[in-house]
Amino acid sequence: MTGTAKRARARRLVLHLVCLAVGALIVVPVWFGVLGGFKDNGQLSTNPLGWPDPWVPGNYTGILTTGVFWRQLGNSVLIAVSGTLLMVGAAALAAFVFARFAFRGRETLFTLFAVGLMFPFAVAILPLFVLLRGMGLLDNPLGVILPQAAFGLPITIIILRQFFRTIPGEVEEAAILDGCTPFGFFWRVLLPMARPALATVSVLAIVTSWNNFMLPLVVFTDQSWWTLPVGVQAFQGQYADDTARVLAYVVLSMLPALGFYAIAERQLVGGLAGSVKG
Amino acid sequence: MTTLQTPTTPAAAGPATTGRRGRRPRPGRRGTLVAFLTPALALFLLLVIAPIVVASYASLYKWNGFGLPENFVGLDNYTRAFADPTFRGDLWRALVLIVLSLVIQLPAALGLAMLLNQPLRGRSVYRLVFFAPYVLSEVTTAVLFTLVFSPNRGLGGTISRWLGADAGAVFADPDTVLFAVFLVVSWKYFGLYMILFLAARQGIPKELSEAATTDGAGAWQTFRYVTLPLLGPTIRISVFLSVIGTIQLFDMVWVLTGGGPIHASETMAVTMYQYGFRRFEVGYASAISIVMFALSLVFALFYQRVVLRRDTEGALTSQGVQR
């Protein structure tokens, strides 16, 4: 074996070791959680990292057989899905106008939306709470769905507008000649063509909604509306002494997000990279 | 969620739109425009713009959040904030977190991205794993790490034995807590920056680094003088995202430490939450919100003018980076 080949091999080995070390930093805490959920607290004290002995499925089954976890999961799904549909719908309509109509004030209006991207969510939360209370939307899923949609609009409009622009004007002319109304063109031609872009923005919106904590925290005092992040935090407070049970709850609440990641990783990565490139 | 769009670039007047339709007004066109824009505009004005306006108004009053604000105090809430050691500490801690991100988190993410750009067996698996924490919520991450570091039942004891130091106490010691929070934040977010750098790196044509090698450049020189400059736009955007994200950091801190011990890990958003939702000093909390807003805005405008000007017209986003 030549010296260069040997060196290349040594180099690859080092790179693998670095990757494995970083990977361990990611995996070990999660793995500790997964296994810890199968232990009792005594095992956790004496044997935090090893295999459970014996396996105690009670933490997981206990959570899965009471309604609270499923209720929170359902709330998270309801809010993520309906909020995303609303947001992507409204954003697509606006992006269509911004991409394909010329009118006075278009760029000003578009800049207004773009500037909205600079408003950190945490800045608006307090006045938002006051407004939502005034509108009677506390303890109402709309109190989370509508603001989330509003804050998701800017980035979605920007991504969709860029995509809509790439569709040639001839397509639109042909559709209009065939008697399409603007909405008909939008609905039957543009949206189907924009499916990849719509998937991307939807995945981003779902992840954002799924992980939102501050808004549901202040909007829902009624526990039956809690979403998973709020539920996890409350569960930790409630069972502070029962580490194993909290670990099981954390792990169960991670699963849907990781499952979604496994299916939608491509859209998520593409969307994040794409929205930065612009 | 934060994106920044260079306002009104020349290219923004789309080729597909100018002219043709404008010159040929059609009946009902105005109606179409209004109908298409209304849902987005209504949501946006009511739930994004109006809160900012309400907050700036409320910040001038001493107000408990109920009824209408009547006790006008001028800029007292602002002077109070800047005189308050906790809030001044928040500003300092934000600066510390930003510096830590810029000198540790982003370079580490850049290094890993370059690593995963190598022809390495299993690199797609590595990428998948490194990026996975990004999809976990900050709350889940924070609760998990609270338990991981728990001295009795977590890995705290094990880690302590490895390090020879008491790892379980990192969140309880005012001297270390901010760094501990930073590590957990980095655990969750470095994958995002890594993915961004990796995507940008893969967009650089192979010919460029090959040409540099042909000209006799070593690996480091190629990286320093070819790759790094070409990654410039992505690096600048990542810095932007990191700064804006740090200014509004809440979930992670709230769950990990609640801002304690003795305010040692408190952020502006946590202080705002304490006053706004716990003590019902809504006027004062609004002033803090407005300071956060002003900091983000000033930073964004400055950054866009000075740093991003030469980059593309593109949008930069922190979609889901916080929250």
Interface residues (C-beta under 8 A of the other chain):
Chain A: R12 L15 H16 V18 C19 V22 G23 L25 I26 V27 V28 P29 V30 F32 G33 G36 N41 L44 S45 P48 L49 G89 A90 A91 L93 A94 F96 V97 A99 R100 F101 A102 F103 E107 L109 F110 T111 L112 F113 A114 V115 G116 L117 M118 F119 P120 F121 A122 V123 A124 I125 L126 P127 L128 F129 V130 L131 L146 P147 A149 A150 F151 G152 L153 P154 I155 I157 I158 I159 R165 I167 P168 G169 E172 P182 F183 F186 L204 V207 T208 W210 N211 N212 F213 M214 L215 V218 L228 P229 V230 V232 Q233 Q236 T243 A244 V246 L247 V250 S253 M254 A257 L258 F260 Y261 E265 L268 V269 G271 L272 A273 S275 V276 K277 G278
Chain B: M1 T2 T3 L4 Q5 P7 T8 A12 A13 G14 P15 A16 T17 T18 G19 R20 R21 G22 R29 T32 L33 F36 L37 P39 A40 L41 L43 F44 L46 L47 V48 I49 A50 P51 I52 V54 A55 A58 G65 L112 L115 L116 Q118 L120 G122 R123 Y126 L128 V129 F130 F131 A132 P133 V135 L136 S137 E138 V139 T140 V143 L144 F145 T146 L147 V148 S150 N152 R153 G154 L155 G157 T158 W187 L192 I195 L196 A199 A200 G203 T234 I237 I244 I247 Q248 F250 D251 W254 V255 M268 A269 M272 Y273 G276 F277 V282 A285 S286 S289 I290 M292 F293 S296 L297 A300 T312 E313 G314 A315 L316 T317 Q319 G320 Q322 R323
